[in-house]
């Protein structure tokens, strides 16, 4: 196998798995340990991989971005409840953009069953759900990003510029009380931002674990959102910040302290 073929295979393995043990690579790539060490040195110099003790990481994983499977499993019950609530807010023959996040995926599950709506999405997971599809479902074309199972890049952005939505259901990697929503990756941030700008009503869907834990790339301040659907009640001063920005705070079946509203 030529060097460029080995390099491509190593990068593909990391895109699929996030990390690989150095001991596994010789058998996976069919090369000697010495050859693998040289390959990893060259790939690390290019920024294609990140060396770690006993293994090698995809750059996004090294930067703190968890795999999509891990994100789906985290706070699963809260995400399911947020998704149900978001879908229930949408009435009539609406056109909806559903973002590629793990929480927005839960909203998408419910919207797929509604024949009166049109759903646009860049989420491969939503497109491939093993469930009845009664809505009109449209994929936003683009470059596949394996870690998030999202379609991104120039082609996706070109699609977005020709579309308008009644609603945009947007996920986030982090949420900050003053600055708004953020994510880990520039290309995904661009899609989220464009969807918000092209929607009549933008709703942020994020569970409490994201609160006050901003990610690297901010994509929207609170003034860009009409509603925030979450599973825990923010502090009073934080609720005031949201109210000042004109954001409706939507509770999930009443807050844990028994309060039925966000006031």
Legacy VTK file of the C-alpha trace (Angstrom):
# vtk DataFile Version 3.0
C-alpha trace
ASCII
DATASET POLYDATA
POINTS 263 float
0.000 0.000 0.000
1.342 3.439 -0.946
1.943 6.080 1.747
-0.912 8.347 0.632
-3.294 5.349 0.755
-2.210 4.499 4.308
-2.601 8.125 5.352
-6.099 8.304 3.896
-7.071 5.054 5.632
-5.770 6.254 9.009
-7.714 9.515 8.720
-10.867 7.629 7.700
-10.553 5.341 10.732
-10.289 8.361 13.015
-13.299 10.035 11.384
-15.312 6.898 12.093
-14.016 6.080 15.577
-12.520 9.280 16.967
-9.418 7.510 18.278
-7.307 4.435 17.503
-4.677 2.581 19.514
-1.193 2.640 17.997
-0.988 -1.113 18.634
-4.080 -1.681 16.461
-2.903 0.330 13.471
-0.315 -2.071 11.975
-2.949 -4.800 11.510
-5.666 -2.359 10.421
-3.454 -0.622 7.862
-1.282 -3.680 7.038
2.010 -1.941 7.662
4.913 -2.400 10.079
5.001 -0.536 13.427
7.985 1.502 12.182
6.065 2.557 9.055
3.023 3.480 11.159
5.161 5.638 13.445
6.530 7.540 10.424
3.023 7.938 8.988
1.658 9.298 12.254
4.548 11.748 12.522
3.796 13.157 9.067
0.020 13.296 9.690
0.568 15.055 13.019
2.771 17.667 11.329
-0.052 18.368 8.853
-2.620 18.635 11.650
-4.581 15.644 10.339
-4.173 13.679 13.594
-3.196 14.354 17.189
-0.733 12.011 18.923
-1.649 10.809 22.393
-0.176 8.340 24.887
-0.679 4.917 23.322
-2.914 6.156 20.524
-3.881 8.776 17.997
-6.929 11.093 17.975
-9.003 12.910 15.403
-8.340 16.686 15.854
-11.975 17.382 16.796
-11.875 14.741 19.535
-8.601 16.161 20.854
-10.256 19.591 20.949
-12.989 18.214 23.196
-15.737 17.343 20.713
-17.421 14.089 21.697
-18.674 11.602 19.140
-22.291 11.801 18.013
-23.081 8.466 19.688
-21.794 9.807 23.008
-23.873 12.956 22.616
-27.033 10.972 21.865
-26.545 8.909 25.034
-25.845 11.913 27.269
-28.983 13.250 29.039
-31.136 11.064 26.800
-34.360 11.501 28.791
-34.007 15.289 28.902
-33.305 15.477 25.161
-36.341 13.320 24.395
-38.567 15.606 26.485
-37.123 18.743 24.873
-37.704 17.258 21.438
-41.343 16.392 22.187
-41.967 19.886 23.513
-40.370 21.571 20.503
-42.391 19.512 18.027
-45.602 20.267 19.924
-44.986 24.018 19.550
-45.206 23.772 15.760
-48.730 23.991 14.410
-50.238 23.927 10.938
-48.588 23.429 7.574
-45.194 24.692 8.668
-41.830 24.517 6.941
-39.148 23.591 9.467
-35.363 23.384 9.453
-34.129 20.679 11.845
-30.481 21.033 12.816
-28.047 18.113 13.025
-27.731 17.995 16.828
-28.664 15.094 19.087
-31.456 17.074 20.788
-32.962 18.365 17.554
-32.943 14.765 16.325
-35.530 14.015 19.027
-37.787 16.793 17.742
-37.328 15.464 14.221
-38.611 12.023 15.267
-42.011 13.536 16.000
-42.121 15.828 12.988
-41.496 12.940 10.596
-44.924 11.558 11.547
-46.820 14.726 10.581
-48.027 14.738 6.940
-48.886 18.458 6.971
-45.303 19.723 7.547
-42.176 20.028 5.397
-38.891 19.253 7.133
-35.519 20.409 5.792
-32.455 18.974 7.507
-28.694 18.485 7.259
-28.847 15.582 9.743
-27.932 12.213 8.274
-29.315 10.510 11.396
-32.721 12.101 10.906
-32.752 11.209 7.220
-31.961 7.580 8.055
-34.278 7.017 11.034
-36.026 3.669 10.894
-39.520 5.061 11.375
-42.498 5.982 9.183
-41.966 9.207 7.216
-45.253 11.003 6.639
-43.950 14.545 6.284
-42.272 15.990 3.219
-38.588 15.440 4.036
-35.839 17.353 2.188
-32.087 16.859 2.630
-29.731 19.842 2.568
-26.938 18.628 0.276
-23.332 19.064 1.293
-20.106 17.506 2.563
-20.551 14.709 5.112
-18.966 15.389 8.509
-18.600 11.961 10.199
-18.242 13.053 13.837
-21.590 14.851 13.896
-23.320 13.000 11.031
-24.017 16.414 9.478
-23.968 17.807 5.947
-21.945 21.029 5.870
-19.727 23.166 3.649
-20.145 25.312 0.560
-22.771 23.139 -1.136
-24.940 23.069 1.977
-24.623 26.840 2.368
-25.635 27.349 -1.273
-28.788 25.296 -0.640
-29.589 27.315 2.468
-29.422 30.661 0.647
-32.374 29.616 -1.528
-34.644 28.569 1.352
-36.988 30.150 3.889
-38.401 28.428 6.993
-41.304 29.070 9.334
-39.249 27.530 12.154
-35.617 26.612 12.766
-34.902 24.061 15.508
-31.276 24.634 16.478
-28.966 22.641 18.741
-25.823 23.844 20.523
-22.691 22.403 22.109
-22.667 25.174 24.700
-24.981 27.902 26.005
-23.838 31.012 27.873
-26.201 33.295 29.846
-24.899 36.515 28.262
-23.453 35.517 24.892
-25.900 32.888 23.634
-25.248 29.636 21.751
-21.993 28.096 20.552
-20.678 24.966 18.876
-17.341 23.262 18.312
-16.916 23.570 14.556
-16.911 26.500 12.125
-18.722 24.783 9.230
-21.593 23.663 11.455
-21.779 27.122 13.027
-22.278 28.626 9.551
-25.246 26.325 8.807
-26.880 27.089 12.156
-26.445 30.831 11.672
-27.896 30.754 8.152
-30.892 28.692 9.275
-31.658 31.177 12.043
-31.462 34.133 9.654
-33.832 32.407 7.220
-36.487 31.393 9.743
-39.560 33.220 10.962
-39.106 31.741 14.439
-35.822 30.305 15.741
-35.917 27.939 18.717
-32.830 26.827 20.638
-32.998 23.268 22.015
-30.390 22.462 24.691
-30.376 20.442 27.900
-29.114 21.802 31.216
-25.631 20.241 30.847
-24.880 22.825 28.132
-25.786 25.818 30.326
-22.876 28.102 31.242
-20.442 25.855 29.320
-19.671 27.756 26.090
-17.975 25.965 23.191
-15.307 27.378 20.883
-17.448 28.956 18.141
-20.315 31.296 19.020
-22.950 31.307 16.272
-25.867 33.329 17.695
-26.594 35.775 20.497
-29.862 35.585 22.421
-31.363 38.329 20.278
-31.402 35.854 17.362
-33.670 33.370 19.154
-37.403 33.541 19.774
-37.507 30.650 22.220
-35.242 28.492 24.397
-36.444 24.993 25.283
-34.544 23.346 28.132
-35.055 21.003 31.073
-33.896 23.107 34.036
-34.862 26.530 35.288
-32.051 29.131 35.002
-31.360 31.511 37.882
-33.497 34.656 38.190
-30.842 37.038 36.833
-30.263 34.709 33.872
-33.996 34.553 33.128
-34.032 38.346 33.141
-31.258 38.401 30.530
-33.301 36.094 28.317
-36.442 38.162 28.818
-34.583 41.369 27.939
-33.440 39.743 24.675
-37.046 38.819 23.884
-36.508 35.065 24.324
-39.417 32.942 25.534
-38.167 30.353 28.029
-40.148 27.168 27.471
-40.335 24.682 30.389
-40.528 20.926 29.980
-43.734 19.963 31.786
-43.075 22.406 34.619
-39.739 23.007 36.291
-38.360 20.647 38.962
-39.271 23.117 41.721
-42.905 22.988 40.659
-43.013 26.383 38.945
-45.142 26.100 35.770
-43.643 29.154 34.034
-40.320 30.823 33.331
-41.127 34.000 35.255
LINES 1 264
263 0 1 2 3 4 5 6 7 8 9 10 11 12 13 14 15 16 17 18 19 20 21 22 23 24 25 26 27 28 29 30 31 32 33 34 35 36 37 38 39 40 41 42 43 44 45 46 47 48 49 50 51 52 53 54 55 56 57 58 59 60 61 62 63 64 65 66 67 68 69 70 71 72 73 74 75 76 77 78 79 80 81 82 83 84 85 86 87 88 89 90 91 92 93 94 95 96 97 98 99 100 101 102 103 104 105 106 107 108 109 110 111 112 113 114 115 116 117 118 119 120 121 122 123 124 125 126 127 128 129 130 131 132 133 134 135 136 137 138 139 140 141 142 143 144 145 146 147 148 149 150 151 152 153 154 155 156 157 158 159 160 161 162 163 164 165 166 167 168 169 170 171 172 173 174 175 176 177 178 179 180 181 182 183 184 185 186 187 188 189 190 191 192 193 194 195 196 197 198 199 200 201 202 203 204 205 206 207 208 209 210 211 212 213 214 215 216 217 218 219 220 221 222 223 224 225 226 227 228 229 230 231 232 233 234 235 236 237 238 239 240 241 242 243 244 245 246 247 248 249 250 251 252 253 254 255 256 257 258 259 260 261 262
